[in-house]
Amino acid sequence: MTESMREHYREAFRTMAGTLAGVELPWLRKARRHAFDRFETLGFPGTQLEQWKYTNVMPIAKPHWHFAPADGADTDLARLADELVPGDAAARIVFVNGRHAPKLSSVPSLPEGAFIGTLTQAMRRIPERLEAIMTQRVPEDGFAALNGAFLNDGYVVALPPGCEIDWPLHVLFFSSEAALAMHPFNAVLAERGARCSIVEQFVGITDEAYLVNTATEIVADEEADVQHCRIQQEARSAFHIARVGVSQRRASHLRSHSFAFGGALSRTEIDTRLDAEDALAELNGLYFVSAKQHVDHHTRIDHEKPRGTSREYYRGVLDGASHGVFDGRVIVRQDAQQTNAHQGNDNLLLSRHAEVDTKPQLEIHADDVKCTHGATVGQLDERPLFYLRSRGIDERIARALLVWAFARESVERVESAALRGRLTQQLLARLPGGEYLRGLS
């Protein structure tokens, strides 16, 4: 990172630090300062680092982003918000260019002791519940450090013991401003026996480049059940960097879904620690890209205690000159006896110019375990394609059917029927010939 770039970020931090949400909280001011110091030390990650070997972020490092949206940002998005939020989502929180849009948001009444709202609201109402999760973060790279320094808003779900939220919370992040860098921070705190379902959806509505650098921290206490779904539909010129960090306690259950469709360059890191007995983690993902898009998924499942179970299924569909990266690491610590883990990554290349780098990893330090992993990379099988053609099906439709058959397994793992239907339509819209398959949902 050049000195002029460093000075650009220093000046931005000097200007913004006194205006960011929660500036009245001493511990948050200190955490922001520490995060920016880490950014100065780390800079942007380079391809010489093993974790970033296949993802060159120089296109992100070069532009001089601005960090505050223009006044009067477009909030006339009610119709689009209605189209995107499935019918079973009783609550939604909407952000436009990093700012909360109250007129587009609605949250029904909550059980006593529960909080669902924006990070700004949570800093005023429940700062004591945020302090630990926000101050104990140690940024591992420059993007995480930037998020810690410039975080300004996001959503917070904090549920007391035994609280069950029967409706899904849908959080929409719209981006429409060129050269804007946004750093949402989100937190999900599910205490013992609590249950919730959350959908984060990122949607770009501009042809210009912008940056979304987001972090979500999830704590699933004993016997808590958290379902977390990410849908990344950024604009084709946009950059999207995301990290999801999860801490799981005894007998907790995490269901994670990640769908990546947009962005010129996107990277999603999902890191879950099963730090107590009998915890269960399920990670499901699908990336579907084309042209010159670059999509990267790094996952880490850390089994620290006995009888943990993890299941990970990621699939990729790549067309044009796109590039996919999957790096999945499962760690079984010495104390994590009787761990049961499976990891799989399957990729379908629709073009001879598309490529994928896949690296499933198992690191086992215990003796009594049952662990498997594997990866595949291939093209459409000509035999079923020939069969469909011989039955009079047009080649474009036949190819669309086969691609959809490959991708739909990831969609079918989503519990919400309404959300599955929306995801189905989004996928079919990307497929040549997919318009003939619209009745599938």
Secondary structure as UniProt FT lines:
FT   HELIX           3..16
FT   TURN            17..19
FT   TURN            21..24
FT   HELIX           26..42
FT   TURN            47..48
FT   HELIX           50..52
FT   TURN            53..54
FT   HELIX           58..61
FT   TURN            71..72
FT   HELIX           78..84
FT   TURN            87..88
FT   STRAND          91..96
FT   TURN            97..98
FT   STRAND          99..100
FT   HELIX           102..104
FT   TURN            112..113
FT   STRAND          115..118
FT   HELIX           119..125
FT   HELIX           127..135
FT   HELIX           142..150
FT   STRAND          155..159
FT   TURN            161..162
FT   STRAND          169..175
FT   TURN            178..179
FT   STRAND          180..182
FT   STRAND          185..190
FT   TURN            192..193
FT   STRAND          195..204
FT   STRAND          211..220
FT   TURN            222..223
FT   STRAND          225..233
FT   TURN            236..237
FT   STRAND          239..248
FT   TURN            250..251
FT   STRAND          253..260
FT   STRAND          265..274
FT   TURN            277..278
FT   STRAND          280..289
FT   TURN            291..292
FT   STRAND          294..303
FT   TURN            306..307
FT   STRAND          309..318
FT   TURN            320..321
FT   STRAND          323..332
FT   TURN            334..335
FT   TURN            337..338
FT   STRAND          339..349
FT   TURN            352..353
FT   STRAND          355..364
FT   STRAND          369..378
FT   HELIX           382..390
FT   TURN            391..392
FT   HELIX           395..412
FT   HELIX           417..430
FT   TURN            432..433
FT   HELIX           434..440
//
